[in-house]
Amino acid sequence: MNRRRLGLPAMFIAVAAAPLSGQLVNVPTDIQQPGTQAQEVGNLESPDKCDNCHGGYNPAVEPAHNWRGSMMAHATRDPIFWATMAIAEQDFPGAGDLCIRCHSVDGWNAGRSVPTDGSSLTAADATGVPCDACHKMTNTSNTEWLGTMNGSFVANNGVGQGYYGSGMYSLWGGAQKLGPYADAQAKHQFGKSLFHRSSDLCGTCHDVSNPAVGDLAHNNGAPLPLTSGFSGVPGAPVDTKAAFNNFPFQYGVVERTFSEHKSSLLSQTRVSDYPSLPEDLRAGALRTAYLNAMASTASGNYVDGAARVFSCQTCHMPPVTGLGCNKAGTPVRSDLPLHDLTGGNTWIPDAIEYLDARGLLRLGGLMTPLEVAAMREGKQRAIAQLRDAATLAVDGNVLRVTNHTGHKLISGYPEGRRMWLNVRWFNAQDQIVREDGKYGPVAVLIGGTWTTVNSLIDLDDPFTKVYEAHYGMTRQWAQQLLALGYPASLELGYDRITGQPDATLGELAAGVFGESHETFHFVLNNVVIKDNRLPPYGFAYDAARVRNTLPVPPEQYGSPGPGGMYRYWDQLTLQPPASAVRADIRLLYQTTSWEYIQFLALANSGQVAFLAAEGDNLLDAWRNTGMAEPQVMATAQWVSLAPSEFSLVEPQDGAAGVSVTPHLEWTVSDGAATYTVTVDDDPLFNSPVLVQTGITATSFDVPEGVLATCSIYYWGVQAVNATASVASTPASFSFETYRPADFDGSGFVDIEDYSAFVAAFESGDESADFDSSGFVDLEDFTAFVAAFEAGC
């Protein structure tokens, strides 16, 4: 599915290229970042060496086996990493360095991220985020162990506040392995590190910012643009760049999982305080974290007395009881961190296994049976994480979706990930009458041939709620890119059915799409167009604004504004079809959508020769491994309830002089699909003169010819839905239709009416046209006298 070559942007033409790969020899200063630099620390050891002591004895708790099942271990095998990096390298040559920095820590630190297409990485670099990546990592604040950071590459603000994000790690150059214990019985040198119990460590790679857009784009790629501390000039010295003068959360928004957590009250809440959390929050992942902590120690804190808060490690490295090593004398710990490290990625393990079996993994092929088994177990742990992440609750026609995680739901790299509500409505015959959020086969063109893929059937269905983040480019940035030499023909997106380009950079720059347009070009995107993902508990507006992780638009989930906190739940009013009596509700999560897979295949122009096949390989894996089948996160059921109580309004009970075509009105009955009006001259409604069904309004006008004058009638209303029919309270009102001979409107037919009529008749007043003939004559007088004598 590769498309035509677009060529390098003019700004890169003068830069030397590597002879074999066609990629840049030097990493552009626009991509470089502070922290330990390549080849400054060279003693990172292979996980295979760590396995000698930390594996092979108890897969349930040992670090080695569980790490090998995580996506951390397979970050370099990940085919989405390679397919996405191919587009990044096309879009901004040299950007691959940013990707490799986290996805192959060994390779990057050894200097093999150049050329930046990954072509210099070796089989030994396929360990993703290896043991030493974390156990040599120090706090960039330089407040504890002092990692290696030199010259302009110090990753902090100079006053003790570290930069946490985008792989700006600071690595320890000594022999010690760093971890949370002071009493380890290790065969190697070790040192206790408070940093390893802090979420800040995880923030190193789980706040991702784009330094190129952060420095060059008009808005610095963030909702809250920088006011200073950036050059805005391609190729300017590193010490003038945004990444060297600002916290990572301040620019180039790509992923903000760490910032989402830091903006939440949970990041400051002790796990032992779980019982004081709101009742509806005490479930799922938070409950699991609490139970694990309390099983570890009586207080829920660490064994050494340090407070355990709801950190990243609390959920993703929960405490277990066991040995951290297979050597004699190793203490049994009740707070041993399980090296689980899984999130919600449930499909990539399938893709890796599929591509490995066909020799198509870009790096890390020929996996051992042990590695495959560990990866499969990691997938099951990821499924369990998803099932702990949210709950659904139904109250009448109101559905609540509650986030039980410490970050947005969903979180992580946003492209292709989505969560949505699937609701199947059934009638009394147990037939589906409507399905919201339907997922299934869609006919699409792939390589000129019609075939089917699975996706959300209707992305614009008004009854479907999808939780996702969409990024894009602004018109002004598109104009900047054209000025930098980017081609106007750069394709921004594709029709999901035909695969035809639906937007170009030139069209965006010309204002065809307004001020912004969604794209999957992550290295060029500079604006968050939509983010309706569920905030975590205590998500503070002020902190989220500073960290560029507010909902988009910000007027969601309670719209708290400055000083306030967002809701950690979403509340939706269900809209059942009229015939529905029950519904099955599922919250679904998909790791990678068809729309993203299609983009990575079509946008790959083949310009980066080493990565030319990665989009097609990913598409092949996706189609042959279940198409990233959605996982069920939570379920609930809706059952149609009887309509609520309601009241009759007019004509009021006992009303007189009512028209023979009266306007009947009543209050709303919640849950009613329709109303039925009945009118009878019998209070028991044994012989109705009118029965009108299917009324959807709360009023009805009785037509002519149904009611007679001088008569008493009774009327009532039934509220109806598929479950029940409920009468108004009270069940009926009575009214009397008007008496024609009540000429003065007193409510009585008496001598005053006779006198009033005679006066009008003698004066020829048109009100005396009693028979409505258009003339005041003897027939009117005769008709009035007859009605008067009848008392009507």
N, C-alpha and C positions, 0 to 999 in steps of 0.2 A: 504493500500500500504506500510505499515511499513516494513522495511528491518531488517536483522539480527542485533543483538546487537554486537557492536564492543568492548565494555568495555572502562574503563577510561584509559587515557594515564598513563604510569608508574609514571610520575612526580607527579601525584595526589593520587596514591594508599595509601600513608602513611597519608594522611590528613583525619581527622575524618569526618564522614558523618552523616547527620541528620537521625534519625531512620526511619521516615516514607517516606521521599521523595527520599532518596538515594543521596541527594545533599549536598554540603559542608556546614558546620556550620559557618565557618569563610570565609569572602571574601578574596581571595588571594591578596597579596600586588601588584601583577601584574595588578589587576583590579581596585584597590582603586584609588581615585582621591582627589585632594585638594578641599577646599570649606567647607561649613557648613556640618557637619557630622550628621549621624542619631541620633535622640533624643536630639540634642543640642538646637533645637528650637521646642517647642511643642505647640505653640498657633495658628497653622494654622486652620482656620475655614472652615466648609463645605460650598460649594456654595449654598446649600439650605438656609442657613442663609442670604447670600448676596442677594438671590432672594427676600427676604422680602421687600427690599427697591429698588433694582436695576432691578426688573422684574415685569411683570404682568400689565403693563400700556401702553406700545407702542412697539410692537414687531419690528416695522420698525427701531427703533433707540436704544432701551434699551439694556444695556450690557448683561443681563442675557439670553434673548432668543437667541441672535445672538451667544454668546459664546456656548450655548448648541447645536447649529447647526454646530459648527466647529469640526475639527478632534482633536483639543486641548482637547475638552471635552470628546472625545471618544477614546483617546489614549490608555486607558486601556482595552477598549472593542475590539479594533482593532485585528482581527484574524491573520493578518500578523505579528503583534508584537509577539503574542504567538507562532505562527508556526516558526518564525525566531529565537526566543529565545530558542526554543527546540533544534534547531541545534547548536546554540551558546553554550548552556550548555553541549551538547555532546562533542563539539569540544574543549571547554576550560572551565571545571567546575568552576563555580563562575562568569562566564561572564554575567549571567543574571542580576547581580547587576548593570552593566553598562546600560542595557536596562530599568530596572525598575526605575532607577534614574530619567529618563525623562518621562517615560510613566505612572508612578504612583507616583507623587511627594509626596502626602500624605503618601502613604504606605512606601516609601523609608525613608522619614524623621522620620516616627514613628518606624523605625527599622524592618519593616516587609518585607524587601527585602531578608531576610535570613530566611529559605533556599532560595537560589538564583534562584530556579525554579518558584518562585511566589506563592508557595503553602500556605504561611502564610498571603497573602493579604486577606483583608476582603471586604465585600460588600461596606463598607464606603470608600474603596480605589479606587473605580471604577470611580472616577471623573477626571481621566487623569491629565491634567495640570489645577488645579483649580484656582479660583480667587486669593487666597493668594499666590500661587506659584509666580505670577508676582508682586502682590501688596505688597509682603514682600521682594522682591528681591532688593539687593543693588549692586552697582558697585564694582566688585572685586578689583578694583584699590584702594579702600578705600579713594577715593577723595571726597566723599560726605557723605552719611549715612554709618555708620560702621556696616557691617553685622557681623555675628558670624563665625569667622574662628580662630582656635586655633592651637598652636604648629606648627608642620610641614605642617598643612593643609591650610595655607594661600595661596590663589589662585592668587598670583601676583608675579612679579619678584623682589619685594622689593624696587623698585624705581618708583612706581606709575603707572605701566603698568599691567593691569589686564589680567587674563586668561579668555577668552570667548570661551567656547565650552564644549561639552560632558557633560552637566549638572553640571558644576562646579559652582553652584550658591552659593551666599553668602546671607543668609536670615537675615532679621531684627528681632531681638528678642523682640523688644518693642511692644506696643499695636497699634501703628500707622499703618494705611494703606497708602502705598506710591503711588503717582501718579503725573500727570503733573501740577496740579492746586494748587495755594496758597490760593484760595478764596472759597474752597468747603464749602457748608453748610451741613456738614455731621453729622450724629448722633453718629459717632464713631470718635476716634482720627485719624488724618491724617497728612501727611507731603508732601510737594512738593519735587519732585525728578526729576532732569534733566535727569537722566538715563532712565526714562520712555519714553522719546522722541528720544532716541538714538538707532541705530541699534545694538549697543553693547549688549543691553538687549536681543534682539532676537538671537544674536550669542551664547548666553548661551547654547542653545540646537540645533542650526542649523549650527554649525560646529561640526561634530562628528569625533572624533579620537579614535582609538583603543589603549588603553594604554598597553595591553599585547604585541601586535606586535610592538608597538612603542618602547618598552624597550628590547624585546628579539630577534626580527628578525635582520638579518645581515644588512639590509638597513633601519631599524627603520620604515619600512612600508611607506616610502615616497620617491618621486623622488629625493629629496635633503636630503640625510641622515644626521643625527646628527653627530657632531664631538666630543661631550662630553655631560655630563649631563644625563647619563643613566647607569644602572648597567649591563644589559644583563644577569643577573643571576636570575632564577626563585625563587620567594619567598624572595628576598632580601628586606631589610627595605624600607619603602615607601619613605623616604627622599633621597634614591639613585635612585629612579625610574624616567623614562623619564617624566611622567605626573607631577612630582613635581618640575622639573627643567627646563621646556621648555614651550613655548606657545603651546596651543593645535594644532595650524595649522602646527606645525613643525614635526609631527610624525603621524603614524598610520592612513593614509587617509581612511575615510569612506564616509563622506559627507562634502562638502565645500561651501554650499550656502552662508553663511556669508562672507567667504573669497572671493568668487566670487564677491559679492557686494562691499566689501572693496577695491578690486582691480580695480573697475570701477570708471570712472569719475562721474557717477551719484551719488555716495555716497557723493560727495562734491558739487553737483550742486543744487542751489536753484530751487525750483519748479517754482518760478516766472520767472526764466530764460529759461523756456521751449521754448518761441518763438525764442530763439537764437540757439536752437539745430538744427542739420542738418534736412533739410526738410523731408527726407524720414523716419526720426525717430519720427516725430511729428504725432503720431497716436497711436492707441491701448492703452495699460496700461498707458503710459506716458501722453497721451492726457487726459485720464480719471482722472489721478491724478491731472493734472493741472486744469481741469475744477472744480473738487471737491474743490481744494484749493482756487481758485478764487471765488467760490460761498461762501466759508467760510469767507474770508476777502478780502477787496479790494486789498491788497498787496500780497495775497497768503500766507502770513506768519501766525503764530499763533496770536490769539487775544491779547495776552500779549506782542506782538512785537518780540518774538523769531523767528529766521529764520527757515523756513520750507525747508528742503532739501529732495531730493529723498531718503528717508530712507525706511526700511522695513515697518514701520508704515504708510508711505504715501500711499502705495498701499493696504496693508493688514489690516489697521485700518483707512480707509479714514474718513475725517471730515464730519459730518452731523449736522444738526440743530435740537436741541431737548433737552430734559431733561435727565440727567444722573441718576435721582433718582425720586421716586414717592412722596417724602415728600414736604410739604409746604415750600416755601421759596427757593426751589432749582432753581438756575438760568438757564434760557434758554441759551444754548451755541450754537454758530455757528461753533465751532471747536470741537464738541464732538466726540471723536474717536469711530467709529463704531466697535464693538467687532466682526468683521467679521471673521478674522483670517483664512480664507480659502486659499488654494493653488490650486493645480491641481488634488487633489484626488477625483475622481468622482465615483469610484466603491465601496470603502469600506463601505460607508453608506448602500448600497444595501446588502452587505455581513453581516453587523451587524444586520440589520433588519431580514434577512433570518434566521440567526443562533439564534437570540433572540426568534423568533416565534417557534423554535424547542427546546428551552431550551439548546442550545449548546454553548452559549457564556461562555468562560472560567471565566469571571468576568463581572458584570454589567448587568446581565439579568433582565427580567421583566421590560423593559423600559416602561415609561408612554406614553400615547398618545401625551402629550406635547413634550416630548423628541424626539419621532419619527418624529413629525411634524417639529420641529426645525432642526433635522438632514436632513430631505428631503429638506428643504429650503437651508441649508448649501451646499448640493450637487448642487443645481441650481446656487448658488453664485460661486461655484468652476468652473462650466461650463462657466459662464460669465468671470471668470478670464482667463480661457484657450483661449477664443475667443478674449480676449484683448492682448494676449501675443505675437502674431506674425502677420505679413502680408506677402502676396505673391504678386509679380509683375512680369508680363511677358513683355519682349521687344524682339520681333522677336522670336528667339529660345533660348533666355537667360531667365532663371527664377531666381528671387532673393527672398530669404527668410530672413526677417528682424526680429531681436529680439527686442521687445519693453519692455522687463523687465529689472530689475536692477541686474540680476544674469544670469547665463548661462541658456540657453533654450535647453533642459529641465534641472531642477535642483532638489535638494532634494535627498533622499535616492535612489541610482541608480539602485538597483537590481530589475529587472522586468519591469522597466519603459523605455518606448521608444517613440520616435516621428519619423514619416516617411512621405515621399511623396507618395501619391497614384495618379497615372496618368492613366486615361482611354482614349485611342486613338480611334477615330471614323473615318470611311471612309465616302465617299460621300453618301453611302446608309444608313448611321447612324448605322453601325454595328461596334462593338468593334473589332479592329484588334490586339490590344495588351493592357494588363493592367500591369503597373509597380506598385510594392508595393501592390500586391493583397493580401487581407485578407479574410479568409474564412475557410471552413471545411478541416481538415486534419485528416486522419485515424491514430489512435494511439492505443497502447495496454495499458489498465488500468486494473490492477488486473487479467491479463491473458485473458481479453476479448477485442476484437477489437471494438472500438467506434470512434466517431468523436469529435474533439474539434476545436475551432476557433483559428487560429494563422496566422502570415505571412506565405503565402504559400511557398515561396522560400527565405530562409534567405541569400542565396548567389547570388540572381538575380543581374547581373551587371547593370541593369537599375534602381534598387531600391536604394534610398538614405535613410538610417536610421540614426537618431541622438541618440546616447546612450553612456553610459560609461560602460566598462567591466573591472572588477577587477580579480585578480588571485593570484597565488603563484609562487615564483621563485624556481628554482631547488635548490639553496643553502639553502633556508628556508625549503624546503622539507627535505633536508638532516639534518638540525638542528632538525626538528620535529621528525624524526626517532631516532635521538640520545637522544631526550627527552622521548622516549618511545611510541611515536605514532605508531599505526599499519601501516605497509606498505600497508595493504588491504583497508585503508580508501578511500572510493569512492569519487572522486572529481567532477564527473558529470555523466550525463546520456544521452543516445541517446533519442532525443525528440520523436521518433516514437515508438521504442520498449521498452524504459525504461531501457535498459541494461546499466550497468556501462561502461563508455567510457574512464575512466582514474582512476588511483589510485595514492596514495601518493608515493608508492614505484616506480612506473613507472616514475613519475616526477623526483624523486630523482636520478634515474638511467639515466636521460637524454633522455628518450624516446620522450618527447615532446619539446626538446630543453631547453631553459633557463627559460621558464615560461609557465603557463597553466591557462586558464580561469576557475574560479570556482565561486559558490555562497556561499562558506563558509566564510561569511563576517568577522567572528572573527579570522579567520586564514589568510585571504588574506593580502598580503603585497606589492602588486604592482598594479598600474593602467596600464592595458594593452592597453586600447583604451579609448579615450575621445574626440569625435568629436562634442560635444554639442556646440551650438552657444554662443560665448562670448557676454557679454553686451557691451554697448557703453563705449568707452574709457578704454577698458580692458588692463591694463598696463603689459607688459611682466615682468618687474622687480618685481613688487608687487606680481603678480601671481606666479612667480617662488619661491619667498620667502615663500609664503603661500601654496605652493604645489598644485596649482590648474591650472597649464598650460594645454593647450590642449595636448593630447597624440596621435601621436607625436606632438611636438611643432611647426612643420613647417606647420601650417594650418592657414587659415583666414588671409592671408597676410604675415605670417611668419616674424613678425617684428624684432625679436631678441632683445638684450639688448637695453633699452632706447625707444623702440617702443611700439605701441599699436595695438592690434588685430582689425580686422574688426568685426563689430556687425551684419554682414549679411553673408549669403552664396550665392554664385553665381554659377549656374549650367547651362551647355549647354544641352538643351533638345535634345533628339535623336528620332525624330518622325519616325515611319514606313513610307515607301515610299507612301503608299496609304492613309495616315492620312490627314484629312482636318480640324479636330478640336480635342481638348482634354479638358477634365475636370480634373482639378488639385485640390487635397485636401491635406492639412497638417493635419495628424492624430496623436493623442496622446492616448497612452494606459497606464493605471495606473499599471496593473499587467499582465505580459505575461504568456502564457501557460508554457513556459520553466521554469519560476521561480516557478509557482504553482506545477509543476511536481517535481521539485527538493525538495521543502519543504515537499512533501508527501513521496517521495522515500528515502530521506536522513534521515528521522526520524526513528531511529532504535528501538524506544521504551525504550531506556536506561534510559531516564528521565521519570519515570512512570507518574508523574503528567501531563506531556505534550505529552504523547505518541499518543494521538488522534488528536492533533492540526493540523498536516499536512493533515490528511484525512478530517477533518472538513472543513478546508480551501478549499480543492479541491471540496468538495461537494457544498459549498457555491458558489464557482467560476462557476461551471458547471450549477448551477441552477439560477443564477442571470445575465445572459447575457454574461458570460465569460469575464468580464471587457471590454465590447464593446468599441472600440476606439471612441473618441470624435473628432469632426471636429473643428479644431482650425482656419483655414483660407482656402479660396478657390480662384481659379483664372481660367481663360480659355486661352487656346492657340488656335489660328486660323492660319491655314497655309497661309503664305504670298506668293505673286508672287516671283519667283526667281529674284535675283538682277541683275543689269546690268553687262555685261562682254564683252570682246573684242576678236576678231580673232587675231591670232598671226602669223601663217605661213601655207602655202606660203603667203607672203605679197601681198597686192593688186598690180596687174600689173606685177607680177613676170613672167619671161620667162625662157624657158629651163627646165621646171619642169618635173620631172619623171612622167610616166604614172601610177605609183603606189606611189603617193605622201603621205607624212606624214602630216596630218592636225592637227593643235594644236590651243587651245584657252585658255583664262584665266578662273578662277573659278567663278561660279555664286553661291553666297550664297543662300541656300534654294532649290537649284536644286536637284531633286532626280535622274534624268537621263538627257542625252542630245540626240538630234536628228540631224544628219548630212545630208545635202542635197547637191548634185552636179548636175549641169545642164549646157548645152551649150546655154541655153536661159536665159538672165538676169532676165526675169520675172518668172523663175522656173515653166514654164507651162508643161514641159516634162522632168522631172528629169531622169538622167541616173543612179542615186544612191540615195536611201533613207535608212539610217541606224538608227534605233531607239534603245533605251535601253542602250545607252553607259553611263557607270558610271565614266569613266576616262575623262580627259580633252584633249584627243588626239585620233586620229583614222588613221589607215593606209588603204588607198584605195587598194582593192585587184586587182590582174591582170585581164585583159580582160574587164575592165570597160571603161577606157579612151583610146583615140586614140592619136597618135602623131600629131604634127602640128595643134593643136586645142586649141581654147580658151574655158575655162570653168569658171563657177561661182559656188562658194560654200558658204554655210551659216550654222549656228548652232542655234538650239532652246534649251533653258534650260527649263526643264519640271518638274513640281511637280503636286500634286493632285489638286492644286488650279488653276494654270495657266501655260501657255507656253510663254516664253519671248525670242525674237530674240536678237542676238548679236548686238553690236553697233560698226560700221555700220552693216547693216543686211547681207551684203555679200562682198566677195573679188573675184577678177578675177585672173586667171593665164593662161599662155599658155604652153602647153606641148612642149617638146623639138622637134627640127627639125633635122632629121637624117643627112641631107645634110649640115648642119652647122658644117662642119668638124673641123674647128678651134675654135668652141665655142664662136664666136664673137657675136652671137645673130642675125646674118644676113647670108643669103645664097648668096655668091658672088664669084667673080673670085678667091679670095684668098682661098676659100674652095676647088675649083676645082684643083688649083695648089697644095695644100697641099695633097689632096687625090691622085693625080697622082704620086707625089713623094713617098708617102707611098706604093702605088700599085707597082711601079717599083722596090722598094727595098724589096718587099715581107713582109713589116711590118704587123704584125697581126692586127693593127688598121684598115687596109684596108679590113678586112673580113666583108664587109658591110652587107651581108645577113646572117652572123653568122653561116655559114656552117662548119666552122673549117678550111677552106682553102681559100687562096687568089687566086682567079681565075677570068676568064672572066665574070662569072655571077655577081661577086661583082662590076666590072666596069660598067656593063650594069645597074645594080640596082642603083648605085650611079648616073649615068648620068640621069636616069629617074627621080630620086628624085630632082636632081639639076635643071633639066628643069622645074619641077613642083614648084620650089621654096621652097621645103620642105626637 
